[in-house]
Amino acid sequence: MSNRVKKWVYTLGAGLGLPILIFFGLYVSTWGPTPVPATVSEDAQLPRLKTPTFEVHGEIHGPETAPLVVVLHDGPGSDYRTLLPLKQLAGDYRVLFYDQMGAGLSPRVSESELTIEKSLARLEALIATYGGQSPVRLIGHGWGGMLATAYAGKHPRQVAQLALLEPNFLTAEMAGQVLPALSRSTLGFIASTTRRWVQGLHVNGPDADAREDFIFARVRHQPLFYCDQQVPENWQNYNWRVGFRAWKTITQSTLDERGQLHLDFTKGLEDYSPHVLVLAGSCNAVTGRAFQARQTRLFKQASVAQIAKSGHELLMDNPQETLSVLRRYFAGTYFSEPPPTGEDG
């Protein structure tokens, strides 16, 4: 073997060996428990809500005769764990929480079931099952705010009040104002994602979606949404489980054949007259107060309440102020009282 060939072989071996060593090091260093909770399909002990055609992970609190409040979580694919402080509204309302299909601890279903229209149809079925004929109140967080807005536009007379906690972009135009900030990858993010992917190789069940759900839960948090531009140390307590396939499928459904974003959650809002309250965290650098103030123009009547010392997770960062604003909004007294501490108008 010539010296040139030997040099090439050694170089190739070194080039291949380094990635292998890095992978092996990551694989060993991430060895440990990788629990992924089962969904209601496998765990009979989980609370659930049922309609004539489907069941989901969920719970309901408050008197049966009280006005119904339906809580819609962030995502797509997330769950309602961070929204549980809203149970404190159950003294005056019947508060319904549920994980959307394919998300959280609800069943994993085929891609054909993971559409915006079917998400709205399931929301309608839950309202019909648990709310009777009276108009409902909706609280939507992030992606849930998008769904809640679409539902109000589709059924304007069936929604008495609409409270949106930092809703994500409601139109393609509004999306254009935030997506560039979210698409900027950094070396740190790439390194973290790589490590989480290797860690996910240790996941073994409880179902075919568990590994992707495990990885996605650990890379989905963006520092720009939080106070001090840092993901909270207790981020693992924010969700039981996220549904990667639900996120991917629903997100892809908003793109046309050229890959251009094509969405509008505001259809029908010209027929929705009640005042809409939008809550925004003071720390969120992406979809905080300035962004939400622009989104209020999409409604006939709307205003923004800023929650102090809070990022996107309003009910984790400042639950008492968030609940205070919501209580007064639902009671119809929010606009006749002085604004709470931290709100700027």
N, C-alpha and C positions, 0 to 999 in steps of 0.2 A: 504494500500500500504506500503510495507516494505521500510525501509530507503535506502536500496541498489537500489530498483526500482526508488524511488524518486530521488536519486542522478543521476541515469542514465538518467531519463527524463529531469532533469534540465540541465545536461551536453549536451544532444542532442538539447534541445531548444536553449541553448546558442550557440552551434555550428552552428545551422541553422539560428539563428537570426542575427549573425554577417554578414554573406554574404548578407542576405536580407537587412540589414541596409546599407551596403556598396553600394549595387545595387541601393537602393532607393536614397541614397545621390548622387550618380553619375547621376542618372536619373534626379533629380531635378537640380543639378548644371549645367547640360548640356542643360537645357531647353533654347530654344531661336531659332532664325532663322536658318534653315538648307537648304538653297537654293541649288537646283541642276538644272542647266540650261537644257532646252529642246534641243533635237537634231533637225536636219533638217526635221525629220519625223513629228514633231509637231509644229515647228516654221518656218512659211513661210518667215520670214524676214531675216533669216540667209543666207549668201552667200553660193553658192554651185557650184560645177562643175559637168557636166553631160557627160556621154558617152551613146552609144546606149543601154547599158544593166544595168546601175546603176547610182546613183548620190551620191555624198559625200559632206560634208562640206568642202569648200575650196575657194580660191580666186587666181587670177592671175594678175600680174602687169607687165607693160612694153610694148613696141611696138610689134605688132603681127609678124613683120618681124625679130625681134631680135632672137638670139639663145636662145633656151629653157633651163632653169635651173629648175629642179624639186627638191623640198625640202622634205626630208623624216624625220619625227619626231621620237622621242624616244618612248620607250614602252617595249613590246607591250601594247597598250591601251592608250597611252598618246595623246597629240595633238600638234599643231604647234605654240602655243602661244609664247613660249620663242624664237622661231626662226624668229619672225616677223621683227627684225632688218635687215634681209636679203632683205627686200623690197628696201633697199638702192642700191641694185645691178640693180634695174629695169631701170636705165638710159641706161645701155648697154645690158641688157638681159631681156628676158621675164621670170619672176620668178613665178613658180607655187607652191602654198602651198595647202596641203589637209590633212584632218584627215583620217587615214586609217579606213576601214570598222570596225564597232564595237568599235571605239575609238573616243575620243574627242566628238565632236558634230555631228559626222556622225551616220547613222542609226545603231541601235542595231539589230543584225541578229543572226540566229541560229549558233550553234557550228560548223555545217558542212561547214559554210561559212568562218570560222575563221581558215584558214590554211595558211602556208607559201606559198604554190603554188598558192593559190587563191589571196593572197596579191600581189605576183609578177605579176599575170595575170591582176589584176586591175591596177597596176602601168603601165604595158605595154599598156593597153587600154587608160589610161589618156595621155600617151606620144603620142600614135597614134592620139588621138583626138585633142590635142593642140600643138603638135610639128611637125607635118608633117613628112617628110622623112629624115630630117637632124639628125645627131647624137646629142644626148642630153648630158647635163652636170648634174651630180647628186651631191647633198649635203645630206649626211646622218648623223644624230645625234644619237649616242647610238645604240639602236635597229634599227633605220633607216639606220645606217651605215652597219649593217648586211644585211638588205634587198638590199641596194644599191650595196654591194659587190656581192651578189648572182645574181642580175640582170646583172651586168657587166660580170660575168662569163657565164651567160646564153645567153647574147646578146653582145658579146665583140665588135662587129663592130658598135653597135648602141650607145655606150657611149663614147663621145669624151674626157671627163675628169671626174675624180672621186675624190671628196673631202669628207673625212670622219672625222667628229667631234667626237672624243672619241668613236669610235665604240665599242660595247660590243664584247665579245669573238666570234671569227669567226669559231673556231673549238672546238671540245670537249676537246682537249688538252689544248687550251688556257683557256677554262672555268675552268679547274682544277686548274688554277693558281689564280683565283679570288673568286670562290664560297665559299671556306672555310672562307674567311674574311667576306663574306656577310651573312653567315648562323649563325654567333655567336649572339645568342639572349642575351639581358641583361634584368635585372629586370626593368630598366626604359623603355625599348622598350615594354615589356609585359604590364606594367602599362598603358603606352600611348595607346597601341592597345585596351586594355580593355575599357578605357575611350572613345575612338573613336567609338567603337562598340556600347556602350550604347548611345552615342550621335546620332548615326545613326538610333536608334529606333524612333527618332523624325521626320525622313524624310518621306514625304508622296508624292511620285510622283516626276517628271511628267510621269515616266514610271516604268516598273517592275524592271529595272536594277539600278534605282536611288540610292537606299539605299546602295547596295554593292559598287557602284561607289563612293559615298560620303565617305564611310569608307576607301576604298583603297587609295583615294587621300590623306588622312591624315596620312597614315602609311607607304607609299612607299618611302619616302625620307630617305636616309642613310647619316648620318653625314660624313662618310669617303669620300664622293664624293665632299665635299665643303671645302672652305678655313676655316682655324681655326677649322676644324673638327666639324663644327656646321651647322645645317640646317638654312638657312637664315630666318630672321624674316618675310620677305615678301613672303614666299613660297606659300601662297594662290594665289599670282598673277602669278604663273608659269604655271598654266593650267586653262582652262575653265572647263574641266571635263575629267576624265580618265575612261576607260572601263575595269572594273575588269574581266568580262567574257572573253574579248579578251585576256587579259594578261594570265589568267588561262588556257584557251583552247590552245593557241599557245605555252605556256610554256610546258604544258603537252604533246604536240605533239612531243617535242624533246626528250622524254623519251621512252625507249624501254619497253618490257613487264616485264623486271626485275627492272625497275625503274632507269636504267643507262642512263646517258646523251648520246645522239646519234645525233650529228648535224655536219654539214660541209657546211658553206656558201662560200667555196672557189672553188667549182667545176667549172671547165671551165676556171679558171683564167690563166692557162697556155697559153691560146689564147688571153689574154688581155695584150696589150703592152704599152699603155699610162702610163706615170708616175702618180702614185697615191699620193696624199698629205693627210697625217693624221695629224689632229690638236689635241693637248693635253693640258689640263689645268695644270698649275704649282702646284696647291693645291691638286689635286685628288690623294689620297693615294691608290686607288684600280686600276683604269683603266687609270692612267695618263701616263706620258711620258715613263717611263721604260717599262710598259706593252705594250704600243703602238709601241715602238721600236721593240719589239719581234714580234708583229703582222705584221710589214712591211715585214718580211721575207716571208710572204705568197704570196706576189706579185712579179711580174717580176721586177718592178721598183717602189720604194716608199721611202718616207722620212717623218720625223716627224717635225712639227713646234710646239714649245711650246709657249703657250699664257700666258703671265705674269698675276699674280694676278687673276687667274681664276681657278674655279673648273670644274665640269662636264658641267655646264651651261655656256659655253664660251660666248654666245651672250647676256647673262644677266650680267655676271661679267666684261667682257672686250670686248664690241662689236666693238669698233673702231679698235683695233688691229686685232681682228678676221676678220673683213671685209677687212682690208688692205691686210692681207695675202691671202685671197680668191681672191680679185681683181687681185693681181699680179700673182697668180697661173693661173687663167682663161686667163689672158692676155699673158701668156707665158713668163713673165719677173721675176718670183719669184726667179729662181735659178741664175739669172745674177746680182741681186742686193744684197747689204748687208742685212743680216737678221734684222728684226725689233727688237725693244727693247723687251727683255724677251724671245727671242728664243735662244736656245743654240746649234743650228746647223742645 
